[in-house]
Amino acid sequence: MSSALHCPVCARKLQPHPVAGLTIDACHGGCGGLWFDNFELAKFDEPQDSGGEELLDIPFDPFLKIDYRRRRHCPKCEDMPMRRHFFSRARRVEVDSCPNCGGVWLDCGELARIRHEAADAAELKRLTHAFALSSARPLLAGMRAEGGAAARQAATLGRVFKFMGIH
């Protein structure tokens, strides 16, 4: 296997792109895809992850014809077909990953969609917590006012909410 990695989509030589202390391989001027070695994608998949913004603007050829249905092969592992699967339970973004080395290939635009999906999930969690608090506060206040067993139950529920990150 040669040391130069080639794009699994358009066969161009991947260019090393140093970002946030790692080197991500990018298809500059070709399809605009990104290769993440095992565990690297986790450092860029959420909007608050530093460095991820740099990876959203990889130059690509908008006229390049790409067959997104074609099976891709790992740029690191010779002749190893990658598996296509959804990135998360939300089932919005499909990615290609190597069953051998654990690397992940993202087509142009998929990192932005993954980061947007993470932002949506964080907002949903925030809204759920806000709703739980707005519903629970009056109930817990009433239980505390009753005193005795009800107050102890309110204290226990308060600890459960705190454990769940709702406070």
Steps between C-alpha positions, in 0.01 A plus 500: 500500500643842410517778755290736284128460556260529208140609508255207501255708293704672226847340543682834549792506741371603843666806650596510869307772683639576849224610736468500880817293549394229252551447129182438304536390138288702258419476130595861411371604160333165436185375670575690825471190719680444831681197643509465879721236658345292778354721778592830326147588387386515864718810543308694231142368492337758729461874435701600807799283396784734408653458158196344342408823323826484302397164360170636368669705228711247309519616136324261261413469132125570468496347150645165605253216437476275807318169530393502865362146469838351402672298772815667630826341604708614797780737400724343767425128478571354159187363329288523818138592421352748743162459665234765452289573805316781673717719721244517783161376610345804333575322169559823307862460384655191343877456535750242375725329753774242470435179696875440515660827617190683631556805280201700374444663160265798478380634169499875444239662725450204733708647783281813495188282511641294790585816695151642429344174618698525826379858548140386446546222758647743754210743446246218540667395826496861624131540416414165661680601819327839502161333460577246775603780735199717424268203560678361805574817699139573606441133580819474709421828679158365596652174627757691707222715648312185610800394707566149629516215246400729210790736578742205511367379163545852359861501621560160336345617173712814516814283528384288205452811288842628602656162413334518159648847448163674541534781753 
